[in-house]
Each structure stands twice: as structure tokens, then as C-alpha cells.
């Protein structure tokens, strides 16, 4: 079976609708067709300052959400990045192959460092190289991510190719697996920028009170027109709501447009609030159940880490050999 690898940061505690529709939903379906490795990337999280207690808790909350959304630890390997030291080890080797200018061209780094008021750390700069290590360690064929990760995937492929041509074929060149319709979910208050935990006002969180989420949806920014049509350029807000609605119900956008003919934005928003509530309520219940037994959750993650280390360890051993490190006896 082809291999798939993806990761998500535990930073915010709750995932948001963009994370779910852009990436996590695909994680769940791909576990049936692929040998899947999914990780909570806590090493990535510390590229910005974290409170240690909160980070530890958020890591469990993230794992609980993945299970609640349908990741089956008997089908997929679910683990925490810091439990597999090979990620940091391979990252170092890849950093030594990366050009300074090449890393500086990453738009996410430019955006995040521009937004950050505190000092920008080197970790934020080398973040995409650690991400490349995450992927290459598992020889992944596909990487299910949102559109915002396309450039990082390109860097990953460049680094793999560079390593392969310098030291002999070692890494598989992975391909981004980006959904067609939900590759980029937009902020509800600013439907021209992506929904992101860094801009909390227009974000719908999976773990927030569904009543509050429904209220956010009802107050989503839309244009001054009246007609419900799908037109991302002229009607970014309404189009974003239609995409979310469609993804959560399985109804096509065309079908929704037809169903809302003659109705107003208010109707669409109210109904979408209900659709979201219906989707998220059982997810929240399951998250609570998983979190009620942290020892069991940790056991699931320990099993995942063991399986992950088995694969990652083999790739790293080959890499260390290829670059000329003396074997440790
Ligand atoms: N708005 C989005 N639409 C579609 N996909 C999205 N993803 C994130 N936002 C959207 C995808 O979610 C996965 C996990 O991403 P992450 O762990 O890197 O989370 P993140 O990037 O920290 O989430 P944010 O909210 O986007 O954070 P900031 O603002 O810090 O960058 C990835 O596959 C991502 O593509």
C-alpha cells in the first residue's frame, strides 16, 4: 500500500474548520487505502513560545481530537513527533543541505515572522526543513495538506532530490495531496485570507461551544448583495460558506445554490450553524471520553511511536551511513 504522512500542530488546543476540511478529513479517508502515519508535531509548536503545561495538555487534546474525528490507531500509526527523535536528527542533516536564501523564500516564514511581535527564532526559519524530515523519514508517497503547505512540499522534494543526487537514491519524492474543493478555507470575518489560528476572530474551532460557533457563522462577513451564488471573486464570503456547507453535508455547491434560491444570507448562515453543530457535537463528546482516560491515550501514542520509530530508524540509519558518519558500536 502507498504510504501517507501528515502532521498537525498542537498549539491552539482545538483544531479549526480549516484544519479539518483542508487536511484532517483526508487523513481519515486515506487511512483505508494507505499505510498512514499521522503525527502531532510538538517540535514544530515550540518555534513560537509555549507554556510547557499547556503544550503537554494540548498535545493530548490534539491526539484525542484525531481519534474523535475517526483516525483509527489500529489502521493508522498515530504518534507524537518528539517521541521519535529521528525527526530532529534528520532535520539537522537536511538543514546542512539547505541554502539560506532558499529557506528565506518560504512565504509562511515571511508572513509569520512579520506578524510576530516577539523575537523571531531560528526555529521558525528552519521549520519547513523539519517538516521535510517528517515526510522523508517515512518515504511517504502522498502528503495530505491544505493549499498553504504547497511551497513546503516543493522544498521537501528539492531536498530529497538534492540528497539523492549527492549520496545516491535514499528518499522517495513525495507528492502533495491537496483537496480540490476545500484546499483553502477562508476566515469568516475576512474571507480573502485563510482561516488561521493566528487570527482568532473569524475562526471556527472544533472544540468551542457550538452555540458560539453558530453565532460566529451567523455574523460571518458577506457582501451587500442578496443572491446566494458561488462566485469566489465577487462573493468571497458567501462562496466560503457554501464550500463549508457542502463539505460538511456531502451536498454539491450547485445543489445548495438551487436549494437557497429566493432565500437570504441569513437563512444560509443559520442553517450552516445547525449543520456545524450536528457535525461537531458527537466529535466533542468523543474528545471528552478520550481525555477522561489519559493513561489509555498515552498508551495509544506509545504504540504509535514504536511503529513510527521502526520505519524512521531505518531511514535515518541509511542517511547516516550515506553521509559518512562512523557507525556507533
Ligand atoms: N484555512 C485553511 N484551509 C485549509 N487547510 C488549512 N490548514 C490550515 N489552515 C487551513 C491545514 O491544516 C493542516 C494543519 O496545519 P498546521 O498544523 O500547520 O496548522 P497551522 O498552519 O498552524 O494552522 P493555521 O491556523 O494555519 O496556523 P498559522 O496561522 O499559525 O499558520 C495543514 O495541512 C494545513 O495546510
Boltz pocket constraint, residues with backbone or C-beta under 6 A from the ligand:
constraints:
  - pocket:
      binder: B
      contacts: [[A, 7], [A, 8], [A, 9], [A, 10], [A, 17], [A, 18], [A, 19], [A, 20], [A, 21], [A, 22], [A, 23], [A, 144], [A, 145], [A, 146], [A, 147], [A, 148], [A, 149], [A, 182], [A, 183], [A, 184], [A, 185], [A, 186], [A, 194], [A, 195], [A, 196], [A, 197], [A, 198], [A, 199]]
      max_distance: 6.0
